[in-house]
Structures are given as C-alpha cells and as structure tokens.
Amino acid sequence: MRESCMEFNLPLQAWRGKKGEVDLPEPGRNNLTTLSKFLPKSQTPWESKLWSYLRGKRFYDFKFKRQVPIGKYIVDFCCDKKKLAIELDGGHHSDQHVSALDKEKEAYLLKERYTVLRFWNNEVDDNLEGVLEKIYQVATSLPTSPHAWGEG
C-alpha cells in the first residue's frame, strides 16, 4: 500500500477510515477521479479548517474545489480559473523521500502553468489570517484562465 500511496503523493493517514486502511486503485485518470471523490470524506483537521473559508465561493467569490486531480496528482485545493493550487503539508512532508515527491509534483504543476502555494498545517493553526491573506494576494494577482471549469 505504501508504494501506491506514494504514487499519488498523499499521506498514508488519508487512506485510513473507520474500518481501517483502504486499498488504493492503480494510478490513472479514472482512478484518480474516483479517489478524489473519496478524499474529501477523510480530510485532515487542517484541510477542514481551511476549506471552511474557501468553500462555496465564500473567499472573495473565488471558486475553489478540493481534492482535484491534475495529471497524475491530486491537489488539496484548486481555483481552476486562476490556475492556483494549494497544498497543506504535515510533518511527514519534511521526510526526504516525501519532500522529493512534493518537488516532482510541484514541477509538474508549474509545467501545467499552475501557481502552487504550500502551507504547513501549523500555519493554518497558528496564522490562519496570514494564510488567507497570502492566498488572496496571489489569487488576485493571477490572470484568469480561459479554460476554467467555474466562475470566480
């Protein structure tokens, strides 16, 4: 299971539900879409906290989605119209192997013309206002993508 989880570049705890571990599908677009629908049900407390501000166009009328498949990766939050991807990282992201996977994921997203913002979980706890201000500053500075799936 660990190898499959690493291919999706997601923390192992994302796959633990009430009945234990969940088997991961093999990587691929259809499976990523299925997986991205499962993930919101098992979001971390930090994702839940940030999502309460980003959801439903509450955040300055920007339309964010969560657990969005982009290529072979899933990003925590995405404003497609601004091509802005937001990732929340826990302590395991300081691990050398996970950090290398994060860099690979970020390089792919940059190649796809996404701007990537990364925040540590403790930033959401200790400085939520600063996190939201940074998201606002970046989102308002980005041009609107003509191929977006939503408004805002």
C-alpha positions in Angstrom: 0.0 0.0 0.0 2.8 2.4 0.8 4.1 2.5 -2.8 0.7 3.1 -4.2 0.1 5.9 -1.8 3.4 7.5 -2.7 2.5 7.4 -6.4 -0.4 9.6 -5.5 1.9 11.8 -3.3 -0.6 11.6 -0.4 -0.1 10.9 3.3 -0.8 7.4 4.4 -3.3 8.6 7.0 -5.5 9.8 4.2 -6.3 6.1 3.5 -7.3 5.1 7.0 -11.0 5.1 7.6 -13.3 3.9 10.3 -12.8 0.3 9.1 -9.0 0.5 8.7 -6.9 1.0 5.7 -8.5 1.5 2.3 -7.0 -0.2 -0.8 -5.8 2.2 -3.4 -6.6 1.9 -7.0 -3.8 1.8 -9.5 -2.7 5.3 -10.7 -4.6 6.5 -13.8 -7.1 9.3 -14.7 -10.3 7.3 -13.9 -9.0 6.0 -10.6 -7.7 9.5 -9.7 -11.2 10.9 -10.2 -12.7 8.2 -8.0 -10.0 8.7 -5.5 -10.5 12.5 -5.5 -14.2 11.9 -4.6 -13.2 9.7 -1.6 -10.6 12.1 -0.2 -13.0 14.8 1.0 -14.6 12.3 3.3 -11.2 11.8 5.0 -9.8 15.2 5.1 -7.4 16.3 7.9 -8.5 18.8 10.5 -6.3 21.5 8.8 -7.9 20.9 5.4 -11.3 21.1 7.0 -10.4 24.3 8.7 -9.1 26.0 5.5 -12.0 24.5 3.4 -14.5 26.2 5.7 -13.2 29.5 4.4 -12.6 28.5 0.7 -15.8 26.6 0.0 -18.9 27.8 -1.8 -17.2 30.9 -3.2 -17.0 32.4 0.3 -13.5 33.5 -0.3 -13.8 36.7 -2.3 -16.0 34.9 -4.8 -13.2 32.6 -5.9 -14.4 29.1 -6.8 -12.2 26.5 -5.1 -12.6 22.8 -5.3 -10.9 20.3 -3.1 -9.0 17.1 -3.9 -8.7 18.0 -7.6 -7.0 15.6 -10.0 -4.4 17.3 -12.2 -2.5 14.9 -14.4 -1.3 12.1 -12.2 -1.6 14.1 -9.0 -4.3 15.3 -6.7 -4.0 18.8 -5.1 -5.7 19.7 -1.8 -7.4 22.8 -3.2 -7.6 24.4 -6.6 -9.0 27.5 -8.1 -9.0 26.5 -11.7 -10.0 29.9 -13.1 -6.8 31.3 -11.6 -4.8 28.1 -12.0 -4.0 28.2 -8.3 -3.2 25.0 -6.4 -3.0 25.0 -2.7 -1.3 22.2 -0.7 -1.3 21.7 3.0 1.7 19.8 4.4 2.0 17.9 7.7 5.3 16.9 9.4 5.8 13.9 7.2 6.5 16.3 4.3 9.8 17.1 5.9 10.9 13.5 5.2 13.4 13.4 2.4 11.5 10.9 0.2 8.2 12.7 0.6 9.9 16.1 0.0 11.3 14.8 -3.2 7.9 13.7 -4.4 6.5 17.1 -3.4 9.1 18.7 -5.6 8.3 16.4 -8.5 4.6 17.2 -8.1 5.2 20.9 -7.9 7.4 20.8 -11.1 4.6 19.1 -12.9 2.0 21.6 -11.8 4.3 24.5 -12.8 4.7 22.9 -16.2 0.9 22.9 -16.4 1.0 26.6 -15.6 -0.4 26.3 -12.1 0.8 28.6 -9.3 1.4 26.4 -6.2 1.1 27.6 -2.6 2.2 25.3 0.1 1.4 25.8 3.8 2.4 23.8 6.8 -0.5 22.5 9.0 0.8 24.5 11.9 0.5 27.7 9.8 -3.3 27.0 9.5 -3.5 26.6 13.3 -1.2 29.5 14.3 -1.6 32.0 11.5 -4.8 31.3 9.6 -5.3 35.0 8.8 -1.8 35.2 7.3 -2.5 32.0 5.2 -5.8 33.5 3.9 -4.1 36.9 3.2 -1.4 35.1 1.1 -4.0 33.1 -0.8 -5.9 36.4 -1.5 -2.8 38.2 -2.6 -1.7 35.5 -5.0 -5.2 34.8 -6.4 -5.9 38.5 -7.1 -2.5 38.9 -8.9 -3.1 36.0 -11.3 -4.7 36.3 -14.7 -8.0 34.4 -15.3 -7.6 31.2 -17.2 -9.8 30.9 -20.3 -10.2 27.2 -19.8 -11.5 27.1 -16.3 -14.3 24.9 -15.0 -16.0 27.5 -12.9 -16.5 31.2 -12.2 -14.5 33.2 -9.7 
